[in-house]
Amino acid sequence: MTSIRVLHLNTWGGIGGAFLAADRLHQGLLRSGTESVMAYGRTLDDSDAQIRQSPHYRALVGYPVEKVITRFTKRIGLNDIGNVSSLRLHQQNDVEQASVLNFHNLHSDYFSYFALPKLTAEKAAVWTFHDMWAFTGHCAYSNDCRKWQTGCGSCPYPGELPAIRHDATHWEWKLKHWVYDRSKFTIVAPSRWLAHLAEQSMMNRFQVHHIPYGIDTDIYRPLDYEICRQELGLPRNKHVILFGAQILKDVRKGGDLLLKALEHLPSSLKAETILLTLGSGGKELAKSVGMETLDLGYVREDERKAISFSAADLFVFPTRADNLPLVLQESIACGTPMVSFRVGGVPDIVRPGVTGYLAEPEDAIDLSAGIVKLLEDEPLRIQMRQNCRTIALEEYTLERQASRYLELYQHLLQN
């Protein structure tokens, strides 16, 4: 077997779903005995203070002049091309020593996609998609817009993240097209939904593989229900609904739809239920929810999150658009049934009657019906708990993910 050294490249470090997903793959590869290094461009705060001490992480440094250049490029609607320091990444030691480059989230600071042709010219390269941005004119999720198939322009959602100040989406789409004509890499999509979209987009010139994210099932596992409730200060005799996201007021995560769904709960059930929240903005949400709540705030520690999932009867995730949500993986690994919408990659994990309930998109009443159904049917919930854990162990372990990536890396290196 060919010796492999993998360099992962992500724009942000220490925070965000894409970094967390990339880091889990990185950890899985390290466990398998593979040389793996995680390189990242920016952090929002001091969240990389601990990881930067490790020899397996690299904080990349940009040029001071980039602030001036990107100020201009963002003004004209081309957010990322001004990050010129990434154009010299191919000269860095970690890149030169790597046998495989694995790109992750490349938008919203540090990286310019103009760096891709040079980086992929002499290296085996994989790009793990965490959203749709690679093939759109600016957005990470296009909602109901399909212009990414034909060239973008006259964008209906300029405020969709990453937001643009000026509509240059047609030019952004054309520039990406031009860059990809001069690049060579293989795509990995964590969800079937995103793999299907990639194959319908300008990315159909590349091979697209479906490899789900992996999760540490030794940390995320079913814990003692009563002990977890005692740890969090939750009563033993009430139902607990968990809602979690990095930013709970993020419109895409559907906090407003959750509020509407909870309004439709029978008053008797509502009185017997507590809403547990994980993420920033839980106290604001609690003011509007009209029921007993407990806000844990933003939690980084995996062990603390596992306790929260294990203490809950249900995890409710009213997302409007998502790839393969990490919180759903965390929930299924802890054996906690889920209620969510039939959007994006959610159905890969939330399987009706098996691991949870899938409501129709934007239908808060259907979401409420799913919550009622699972809270009131304890035998079904118990069976779903067992199903969740079994599926997590069969499909979503770090070892399985690392093995599939290594097989892909080996194939690329041999060819």
HELIX and SHEET records of a PDB file:
HELIX    1   1 GLY A   17  ARG A   31  1                                  15    
HELIX    2   2 ILE A   51  GLN A   53  5                                   3    
HELIX    3   3 GLU A   66  ARG A   75  1                                  10    
HELIX    4   4 VAL A   84  GLN A   91  5                                   8    
HELIX    5   5 ASN A   93  GLN A   97  1                                   5    
HELIX    6   6 TYR A  113  ALA A  115  5                                   3    
HELIX    7   7 LEU A  116  THR A  120  1                                   5    
HELIX    8   8 TRP A  133  PHE A  135  5                                   3    
HELIX    9   9 LYS A  147  GLN A  149  5                                   3    
HELIX   10  10 THR A  169  ASP A  181  1                                  13    
HELIX   11  11 ARG A  192  GLU A  199  1                                   8    
HELIX   12  12 MET A  202  ARG A  205  5                                   4    
HELIX   13  13 TYR A  225  LEU A  232  1                                   8    
HELIX   14  14 VAL A  251  LYS A  253  5                                   3    
HELIX   15  15 GLY A  255  GLU A  263  1                                   9    
HELIX   16  16 SER A  267  ALA A  271  1                                   5    
HELIX   17  17 GLY A  282  VAL A  289  1                                   8    
HELIX   18  18 ASP A  302  ALA A  311  1                                  10    
HELIX   19  19 LEU A  326  ALA A  333  1                                   8    
HELIX   20  20 VAL A  346  ILE A  349  1                                   4    
HELIX   21  21 ALA A  364  GLU A  376  1                                  13    
HELIX   22  22 GLU A  378  GLU A  395  1                                  18    
HELIX   23  23 LEU A  398  GLN A  414  1                                  17    
SHEET    1   A 7 TYR A  57  ALA A  59  0                                        
SHEET    2   A 7 GLU A  35  ARG A  42  1                                        
SHEET    3   A 7 ARG A   5  TRP A  12  1                                        
SHEET    4   A 7 VAL A 100  PHE A 103  1                                        
SHEET    5   A 7 ALA A 124  THR A 128  1                                        
SHEET    6   A 7 THR A 186  ALA A 189  1                                        
SHEET    7   A 7 VAL A 208  HIS A 210  1                                        
SHEET    1   B 6 THR A 293  ASP A 295  0                                        
SHEET    2   B 6 THR A 273  SER A 280  1                                        
SHEET    3   B 6 HIS A 239  ILE A 247  1                                        
SHEET    4   B 6 LEU A 314  PHE A 317  1                                        
SHEET    5   B 6 MET A 338  PHE A 341  1                                        
SHEET    6   B 6 GLY A 356  ALA A 359  1                                        
END                                                                             
